[in-house]
Amino acid sequence: MRRRRRRSDCPIHFGLEVFGDPWILLILRDLLLKGRSTFSDFLHAEEGIATNVLADRLTRLEQDGLVVADRGAGGGGRARRYRPTSKAIDLLPVLLEIIAWSAAYDPATAAEPAFVARLRSDRAGLERDLRDQAAALASATTQEES
């Protein structure tokens, strides 16, 4: 995959270049909030991403340092598990803010009511718990490689 050329030094533009694609955000949501970690997991998400789009976005996430992929023991070493990096984990507040905004303005939101209630009442605690879960996923790769 060809590396994207940077068009601007604007911080909003930089962020959009990395995570501004809807599929990128949905993959990060699945990875950080839903515990999904394989190509198949992401492929079967409710939004129905095409295989070629998913492969492209996972490659972009790797290139941008948001995920690392490790070969699984099953499937002859072909299966890959994707793990978040600290760079991805640092996007949790962005994802939480998008969820809070959507819960406030989308009457048909699929956000779990208990999740939204905790987001409204204990955002710091929720973010801390999610960071801990994501960090455990990230460190699982490091430990497996040792």
N, C-alpha and C positions, 0 to 999 in steps of 0.2 A: 504494500500500500504506500502510495506517495505521501510524503509529509506535507501537511498544509502550510502554506506561506502566511506568515503573520502580517496582517494588513494595518494594524493600529496598536498603539501602546495604551489605549484606553482600558482601564481595569474592567469595565463592563463588557467591552468587546472581547477581552481575553477570556473572561468567564464564560461568555456565550460560545466562544470557539471550543472550549473544553466540554462544557456540560449543557449547552443551549439546545441541543437536539432533543426532541421529546423521547426518542427511544433510549438515549443515554440516561436521561433522568429516570425512566421506568426500569432500566436494568439496575441502576444504583438503588432505586427503591426496593427492588426485589432482593438485591444483595444485602443491603443494610437493614431493611425492615422486615423482610419476609423469609429470610434464611435460605434463599435460593442460591445455588452456587454452580450449577452445571449448565451446559448449553441446553440440554433437554428441559431443565427447570425453567429457564428463561423462555424457551420456545413455547412452553405450555402455559405461560401467563395469560391472563384473561384478555389482554389486548390483541393477541394473535400476530406477533411479529413474524415476518418472512425470514426464512433461514439465511438468505444472502444478506439481508439487512442486519440480522443479529450477528452474524460472523463479522461483518464490517465494523459494527459498533463495539464488539468485544475487542477487536484488534485496536481500534482507536483508544479504548479505555486502557489497554495495556501500554500503548505507545505514549499516552499522556500520563502514565504513572499512577492511574487510579485503581488498577487491579493488577494482580499477579496471577498467572495461571500455572498450576502444577499438574503434572500427569498423574492420573489416578492409577491405582494398582489393578483395578478391574478393567475389562475390555482390552486386554493386551497392551495396556499402557497408553491407549489412545484417548480415553476419557480424560477430560480436563476439569479441574475444580478451580473456580475463580474465587479469589480472596481480595477483600478490600485492603488498600494501603492506607496509611495515615492521611494521605491527601484526599482520599475518598471519604474517610471517616470525618474529616473536617467539613464536609458538605452536609452533615446531618442537620445543622441548624437551618440550612437553606431548604432541605426537604421538609422539615417540620413546619417552617413558615409557609411553604406552599400548601401543605395539608391544612394548616389552620385557616389560611385564606380561603381555600376551596370549601372547607367545612362551613365557613361563615356565609359564602355566597352561592354555593351550589346546593339547591334543595334535594337533589338526587344523589348526593355524595355517597360513595361506597365505604367511606371511612368508618371504622368501627366506633360506635358511640362511646364505648369505654376508653378507647384510645384518645378520642377528641376531648373527652372530659378531663383526662389526665393531662393532656397537652395544655388545656386551658388553666388547670388548677396547679399543676406541678411540672412546668416545662423543664426547669433545670434538672429535676430528679429524673424525668423521662429521658432527657438527653443524656444524662450520665449513665443510666441503665443501658441505653442503646449503644453508647460509645463502648461500654464494657463488653457488651455482646459482640460488637463488631471487632473490637481489639482481640477478643478470644478467637474469632474466625481468622483474623490476620495472623495471629501468632501460631495457629495450628499448622500453617504452611511452613513457617520457620522451623518449628519443632520437627515436622515430618522430614524436612530436608537435612536435618542434623544427623 
